[in-house]
Amino acid sequence: MPELPEVETLRRALLPLAKNKILKEIKFFRKDIRFPIPTKDLREGLTGKPISDISRRGKYLLLHAPTGAMILHLGMSGRVVQHPSIQPVEKHTHAVFHFETGTFLHFIDPRRFGCILWTHKNEGHPLLDSLGMDPLDDTTTGKALKVMARKCKAPIKSFIMDSKRLTGVGNIYACESMFQGGLNPRRQAGKVTLREWENFMISLKAILNNSIASGGTTLRDFFTADNTPGYYAVNLSVYGKENQPCPICATPIVRALQTGRSTFYCKVCQKK
């Protein structure tokens, strides 16, 4: 599943193709994906109007127009691909956005967990209103997390993957940042000290920024050789490394199940 760095890299890749460009036509090939597609609102809000900016909220992209914004979510398998015409050339193409510059952006999602939605200007949206702090914002600090987690008895991994608290952090980056921060994923979030939260946020921001920096700079190189969004040149230390030696102490990496998700960690380096 694409995580925050992949979505942020896609945002940056789309900017030169869509920002300040007029959307000439939208073609939809189904009525719903994960949710019903508000085709009437999207056509009325976007057709013939310029995209003033593209922003990100967690794993959601917002393409802003004068009267509102289109919300895009990639789900588990969604992609945005540039093709030379409005006709779909790949299976599972659900929408095509045709700009007056001759650019055609195809939204493709085989598993249909993504979404294409609309929000009117100055109005919220249920999918966005409850999102927590973005880990890349300057205001998202160790101190802010310490205050939020003060009475939380949930494991720290569950805490940081709760999008109502910290948005956009998926399983891969949660495991990697806890390893870099030396935190045991089973530890209660409320018992993590301020210093530990500060170290964790330093690790998380560094890992996310490094992943973004190693990502593609255009829509074409956003994807790997097999045409799927990749996790770029991130040197994973523990994720997916069960029974392999820890890069620090050589102890075999452990895989545990937490809330239905695999957690990878080192029992020695993350014993606290």
Buried (B, 14 or more C-beta within 10 A) or exposed (E): BBBBBBBBBBBBBBEEBBBEBBBBBBBBEBEEBBEEBBBEBBBBBBBEBBBEBBEBBBBBBBBBBEBBBBBBBBBEBBBBBBBEEBEBEEEBBBBBBBBEEEBBBBBBBBEBBBBBBBBEEEEEBEBBEEBBBBBBEEEBBBEBBBEBBEEBEBBBBBBBBBBEBBBBBBBBBBBBBBBBBBBBBBBBBBEBEEEBBBBBBBBBBEBBBBBBEBBBEEBEEBBEEEEEBBBBEBEBBBBEBEEEEBBEEEEEBBBBEBEEBEBBBBBEBBEE
